[in-house]
Amino acid sequence: MLLMIPNKDLKDTESRSELSHSIDEPIYITPNGHGDMALMSIEISEEKIEQGKTKEARNALASVREKYGL
């Protein structure tokens, strides 16, 4: 499930923290409807690492650069 919330909703940090712990995917933060950053609980992040569901940062950035011609 893709979950997107606007920047202004980050002011309610307690609620967003609870939400990040209750779902197994990142929460995408969007200023003006465009993706800007992702929020995920540390526990879920560590689970993803243990499951091998991560990418090396350099490889991920290279993939984005290639995809968008940067």
Backbone torsions as a table, in degrees:
resi	resn	phi	psi	omega
1	MET	NA	123.7	177.9
2	LEU	-86.6	120.6	-179.1
3	LEU	-115.8	121.7	178.9
4	MET	-121.7	136.8	176.7
5	ILE	-133.6	149.4	178.5
6	PRO	-74.6	155.0	178.7
7	ASN	-49.3	-42.0	-174.7
8	LYS	-61.0	-23.6	179.3
9	ASP	-76.3	-6.9	178.3
10	LEU	-73.4	-14.6	179.7
11	LYS	-61.5	-29.5	178.3
12	ASP	-88.6	72.8	-172.2
13	THR	-64.4	-36.6	-179.4
14	GLU	-62.8	-44.8	179.9
15	SER	-65.6	-40.6	-180.0
16	ARG	-68.7	-35.8	176.7
17	SER	-63.2	-46.7	178.4
18	GLU	-59.5	-42.4	179.7
19	LEU	-63.0	-42.8	-178.4
20	SER	-64.4	-26.5	178.1
21	HIS	-84.2	-17.3	-174.4
22	SER	-95.0	-12.2	179.2
23	ILE	-121.0	158.5	-173.4
24	ASP	-98.1	12.7	-177.3
25	GLU	-132.5	162.9	177.4
26	PRO	-69.4	155.8	172.8
27	ILE	-103.1	123.7	-178.2
28	TYR	-90.5	129.5	-178.6
29	ILE	-98.8	130.7	-173.0
30	THR	-129.2	112.0	168.4
31	PRO	-84.0	128.6	178.7
32	ASN	56.7	32.7	175.3
33	GLY	79.1	4.6	179.7
34	HIS	-111.5	136.4	179.4
35	GLY	-57.6	135.9	-178.0
36	ASP	-129.6	-43.8	-179.1
37	MET	-156.1	170.6	179.3
38	ALA	-126.7	148.5	-179.3
39	LEU	-122.7	131.9	179.2
40	MET	-148.9	143.6	178.9
41	SER	-67.1	153.1	179.2
42	ILE	-61.4	-40.8	-179.2
43	GLU	-60.0	-46.2	179.8
44	ILE	-64.9	-40.0	178.0
45	SER	-58.8	-45.9	-179.8
46	GLU	-65.0	-36.2	176.5
47	GLU	-62.5	-43.7	-179.9
48	LYS	-62.2	-39.6	178.2
49	ILE	-63.1	-47.2	179.9
50	GLU	-61.4	-32.6	-179.3
51	GLN	-82.4	-3.8	-178.7
52	GLY	74.5	22.1	-178.3
53	LYS	-97.3	45.0	178.7
54	THR	-131.5	168.6	176.3
55	LYS	-128.3	150.7	172.3
56	GLU	-62.9	136.4	-177.3
57	ALA	-56.6	-43.1	-179.1
58	ARG	-63.6	-39.7	178.3
59	ASN	-67.8	-41.2	179.8
60	ALA	-63.9	-44.0	178.8
61	LEU	-65.1	-40.3	178.0
62	ALA	-61.8	-39.1	178.9
63	SER	-64.6	-42.3	178.9
64	VAL	-65.8	-43.9	179.4
65	ARG	-59.8	-43.8	-179.9
66	GLU	-65.9	-44.4	-178.4
67	LYS	-60.4	-41.0	-175.1
68	TYR	-103.7	7.4	176.8
69	GLY	64.3	39.6	-178.8
70	LEU	-94.7	NA	NA
